[in-house]
C-alpha cells in the first residue's frame, strides 16, 4: 500500500461565515492548525492547501501547498496535492470540521481500499460520499483532472461516478461542517461542554 500524506483544505472564501473558516478557534488554535496536528498523527507529511492571497495569514510553521489553479474549489487543492506527490495517497480534510477527531481519522484509515480511487465517509442522512473527509488514492488524479477539465469541479460528483469505497462513520457528528456565525457559536458551546 502506498504511503499517506495529509492535506487540510483551507483555501475557501468562507462567504457564509464572513471570515476565514481556517482561522476560527474551537480548540485553542486555528482550525488550520488543529487539522494539521490531527493529520500529523497519521501521515508521513501534512500540508495546508490555500490560495496565494492567504499566505500571510497561514502560521509560518505549517507546510503549505498553494492551489496551482485557483477558483476550482476543493478540487483544485486535491489536484495540486496529487500532482505535488503523485506516488502517495492523500488524506484530505476540510478546515470546517471542528468535531473531527483522532478516532474518526483512525477508523477511516483502517477502512482504506487502495484499489478504489478513494475511501470516503458516507453521510448517514443522504448516503452521499464526503469527499472532504476522504483518502484520495494516486489513481484518482487522471480521472479528477479530466473531470475538472470538462468544467465539473465537484469532488462529490467525481466520487459518485468512479469506484469509491464508502464508510459509515462511527460518529455522525464528526462529519458536521460549520458554515455560518450561528453554527460557529453553537459548535463552540457544544465543544466547551465536552472539554
Phi, psi and omega per residue, in radians:
X1 nan 2.413 -3.133
X2 -1.188 2.831 3.113
X3 -1.155 3.062 -3.069
X4 -2.294 2.108 3.022
X5 -1.863 2.779 3.141
X6 -1.988 2.551 3.123
X7 -2.391 2.096 3.050
X8 -1.712 1.986 -3.141
X9 -1.380 1.993 -3.089
X10 -2.374 0.434 -3.064
X11 -1.719 0.086 -3.100
X12 -1.216 2.847 -3.108
X13 -1.544 -0.192 3.031
X14 0.929 0.734 -3.046
X15 -1.142 -0.675 3.130
X16 -1.227 -0.590 3.141
X17 -1.305 -0.559 -3.131
X18 1.493 -0.009 3.045
X19 -2.767 2.890 -3.058
X20 -1.058 2.019 -3.129
X21 -1.143 -0.475 3.110
X22 -1.175 -0.399 -3.128
X23 -1.597 -0.120 -3.137
X24 -1.125 2.587 -3.068
X25 -2.013 1.980 3.030
X26 -1.973 -0.461 -2.957
X27 -2.178 0.458 -3.117
X28 1.415 0.221 3.120
X29 -2.793 2.945 3.100
X30 -1.141 2.722 3.080
X31 -1.105 -0.552 3.055
X32 -1.002 -0.878 -3.098
X33 -1.186 -0.688 3.120
X34 -1.029 -0.859 3.120
X35 -1.093 -0.698 3.133
X36 -1.066 -0.854 -3.140
X37 -1.132 -0.692 3.133
X38 -1.066 -0.863 -3.127
X39 -1.201 -0.503 3.136
X40 -1.074 -0.393 3.123
X41 -1.304 -0.257 -3.035
X42 -2.182 -0.310 -2.971
X43 -2.000 2.631 3.114
X44 -1.115 -0.645 3.114
X45 -2.635 2.661 -3.120
X46 -2.313 2.519 3.123
X47 -2.348 2.643 2.972
X48 -1.742 2.245 3.094
X49 -1.657 2.216 -3.140
X50 -2.741 3.053 3.060
X51 -1.473 2.674 3.113
X52 -1.008 -0.593 -3.116
X53 -1.166 -0.219 3.119
X54 -1.643 -0.098 -2.970
X55 -0.893 -0.761 -3.061
X56 -1.202 -0.252 -3.116
X57 -1.716 -0.106 -3.115
X58 -1.492 2.375 3.109
X59 -0.965 2.295 -3.002
X60 -1.144 -0.355 -3.118
X61 -1.531 -0.006 3.128
X62 -1.631 2.388 3.031
X63 -1.214 2.403 -3.077
X64 -2.175 2.449 2.941
X65 -2.086 2.030 3.103
X66 -1.443 2.397 3.095
X67 -0.963 2.205 3.117
X68 -1.167 -0.687 3.075
X69 -2.154 2.101 -3.115
X70 -1.496 2.908 3.113
X71 1.235 0.384 3.015
X72 -1.774 -0.027 -3.098
X73 1.232 -2.702 -3.109
X74 -1.003 -0.552 3.132
X75 -1.030 -0.623 3.111
X76 -1.123 -0.721 3.099
X77 -1.156 -0.730 3.139
X78 -1.133 -0.797 3.116
X79 -1.078 -0.729 3.121
X80 -1.036 -0.761 3.138
X81 -1.135 -0.824 -3.123
X82 -1.097 -0.549 3.095
X83 -1.348 -0.657 -3.128
X84 -1.091 -0.781 -3.123
X85 -2.385 1.464 -3.002
X86 -1.344 -0.153 -3.073
X87 -1.747 0.217 3.080
X88 -2.250 2.813 2.980
X89 -1.500 2.703 -3.123
X90 -2.071 2.089 3.011
X91 -1.477 1.912 -3.017
X92 -1.838 2.254 3.029
X93 -2.342 2.465 3.061
X94 -1.338 2.732 -3.102
X95 -1.456 -0.034 -3.075
X96 -1.822 0.613 -3.089
X97 -2.101 1.298 -3.031
X98 -1.202 -0.288 -3.123
X99 -1.652 -0.051 3.093
X100 -1.132 2.340 -3.068
X101 -2.398 3.088 -3.112
X102 -1.006 -0.738 -3.107
X103 -1.067 -0.710 -3.141
X104 -1.156 -0.707 3.114
X105 -1.178 -0.810 -3.129
X106 -1.047 -0.714 -3.128
X107 -1.146 -0.769 3.120
X108 -1.048 -0.777 3.133
X109 -1.089 -0.680 -3.137
X110 -1.134 -0.388 -3.121
X111 -1.701 0.039 -3.051
X112 -0.968 2.357 3.056
X113 -2.168 1.722 -3.083
X114 -1.204 -0.141 3.084
X115 -1.365 -0.281 3.123
X116 -1.662 2.955 3.083
X117 -1.272 -0.453 -3.135
X118 -2.814 2.781 2.943
X119 -2.076 2.092 -3.033
X120 -2.310 2.626 2.970
X121 -1.172 2.553 3.079
X122 -1.846 2.241 3.100
X123 -1.159 2.129 -3.083
X124 -1.190 -0.311 -3.134
X125 -1.442 -0.894 -3.082
X126 -1.863 -0.035 3.089
X127 1.128 0.283 3.122
X128 -1.562 2.685 3.087
X129 -1.207 2.599 3.052
X130 -1.820 1.586 -3.033
X131 -1.185 -0.246 -3.100
X132 -1.795 0.279 2.873
X133 -2.450 1.311 -2.966
X134 -2.674 2.769 3.012
X135 -1.803 2.006 -3.140
X136 -1.680 2.045 -3.124
X137 -1.377 2.751 3.126
X138 -0.939 -0.604 -3.096
X139 -1.177 -0.189 3.131
X140 -1.327 -0.346 -2.992
X141 -0.989 -0.953 -3.026
X142 -1.103 -0.721 3.137
X143 -1.179 -0.713 3.123
X144 -1.175 -0.703 3.100
X145 -1.066 -0.775 3.126
X146 -1.106 -0.737 3.132
X147 -1.080 -0.807 -3.135
X148 -1.154 -0.647 3.138
X149 -1.125 -0.338 3.080
X150 -1.595 0.117 3.097
X151 1.505 0.200 -3.141
X152 -1.828 1.717 -3.000
X153 -1.695 0.182 -3.059
X154 -1.589 1.916 3.129
X155 -1.046 -0.568 3.133
X156 -1.108 -0.792 3.132
X157 -1.092 -0.641 3.083
X158 -1.060 -0.836 -3.119
X159 -1.127 -0.584 3.125
X160 -1.168 -0.426 -3.089
X161 -1.869 0.160 3.127
X162 -2.339 2.765 -3.120
X163 -1.128 1.941 -3.082
X164 -2.316 2.358 3.043
X165 -1.496 2.215 3.120
X166 -1.827 2.393 -3.064
X167 -2.201 2.188 3.052
X168 -1.303 2.334 -3.107
X169 -1.279 2.611 3.030
X170 -1.282 -0.495 3.108
X171 -2.227 1.941 3.130
X172 -1.059 -0.603 -3.101
X173 -1.081 -0.485 -3.124
X174 -1.092 -0.353 -3.137
X175 -1.562 -0.090 -3.044
X176 -1.195 2.045 3.057
X177 -1.736 2.545 -3.009
X178 -1.931 2.116 -2.997
X179 -2.124 -0.265 -3.065
X180 -2.222 2.821 3.092
X181 -1.014 -0.663 3.107
X182 -1.127 -0.779 3.104
X183 -1.080 -0.659 3.119
X184 -1.059 -0.853 -3.136
X185 -1.112 -0.701 3.112
X186 -1.130 -0.738 3.132
X187 -1.135 -0.742 3.099
X188 -1.047 -0.733 3.140
X189 -1.115 -0.771 3.131
X190 -1.122 -0.744 -3.131
X191 -1.187 -0.597 3.139
X192 -1.192 -0.478 3.105
X193 -1.277 -0.497 -3.114
X194 -1.613 -0.177 -3.096
X195 -1.329 nan nan
